[in-house]
Amino acid sequence: MAINALQVGWLARLAKKGIIRRGDSIIEFGPQDLLCSRQAVAIHAHLNPAWSKIDEVFDGNKPRPVKPSAFYELFGIAKYKSVDGSDPRSDWHCNLNHPFRIEEKFDIATNFGTFEHVFNIGAAFHSMHEVLRCGGVALHVMPSFADIDHGFFNIHPTTYFDLAQANGYTIEDLCYVDRWDIRVRAFETDLRPDYDFDALPIGMAQLKDPAALKEITAANFVRNYQLPETLTYGQEFPGRCFDYCLVALRKARDTAFRYPNQGLYHADLTGSVAPKENIGRWLRLKIKIKARLQRARLWRKPH
């Protein structure tokens, strides 16, 4: 598990939007190493002119395998903790297949490539909900398409919409990044402080339209496979083109965690209610399924 140059750029985006704020506390689900150059971090130093930990984070241009708290201070994070099943750096050791509950609450909780490796992934989402204070933000970076055998799961975008719908989360940011590692390598060759996540080919309009999302994802996969950047960097990544989602969900109410059912997804950006046409479609589907089940029971009923 590691934070690459594009993730650093996304964290800077969240800081500029005020989603990450100075003085916040953070808990990582799985302590992260840095997997980027010194310059990929240094270009964001303007976010916190008082930050002086770069030599604590890097040995020359090589990241140090240290506790990530020094890195997060770049964004003004005042308190850092972590939980993991095996990493000796973590403050709490817990098998994330099981619920994790503590009295302490945090402003930010991160899942940067951890939950897809947890077989009981629902329990991990539940645990993250429990450690966030009301108003806190959950940050997720996980594979969504084609990263075969990276973990147990690819987590589709609908997961975040349904999770928000069930728990009253506000979707503060959702970036669908196609050809994830290829884009990271290309970005590292042309570092700049403001990566244009809004210019990515799959945006919120496609994410809220299942048919459009399937079509553009498939078309992108075919197109991306032959791009010059893929041919240049692809040998480093046997899977070549796989997609990730970067998601910020705000816990807007202090209620018990609810496991979502797929269907009432594609909530608006306030995480409140799904569009009426989606609700109607879901209700019609439920009626059809119920009728089929009833017919099946009647057919099987002994005479």
Sequence and secondary structure as in RCSB ss.txt:
>XXXX:A:sequence
MAINALQVGWLARLAKKGIIRRGDSIIEFGPQDLLCSRQAVAIHAHLNPAWSKIDEVFDGNKPRPVKPSAFYELF
GIAKYKSVDGSDPRSDWHCNLNHPFRIEEKFDIATNFGTFEHVFNIGAAFHSMHEVLRCGGVALHVMPSFADIDH
GFFNIHPTTYFDLAQANGYTIEDLCYVDRWDIRVRAFETDLRPDYDFDALPIGMAQLKDPAALKEITAANFVRNY
QLPETLTYGQEFPGRCFDYCLVALRKARDTAFRYPNQGLYHADLTGSVAPKENIGRWLRLKIKIKARLQRARLWR
KPH
>XXXX:A:secstr
 EEEHHHHHHHHHHHHHTSS TT EEEEES  EEES HHHHHTTGGG TT   HHHHEETTEE    THHHHGGG
T  EEEEEESS TT SEE  TTS    S  EEEEEEES GGG SSHHHHHHHHHHHEEEEEEEEEEEEEES TTS
SS    THHHHHHHHHHTEEEEEEEEESSHHHHHHHHHHS  S   GGGSSS HHHHT HHHHHHHHHHHHHHHH
TSHHHHHHGGG TT   EEEEEEEEE S        TTS    TTSS   HHHHHHHHHHHHHHHHHHHHHHHHH
S  
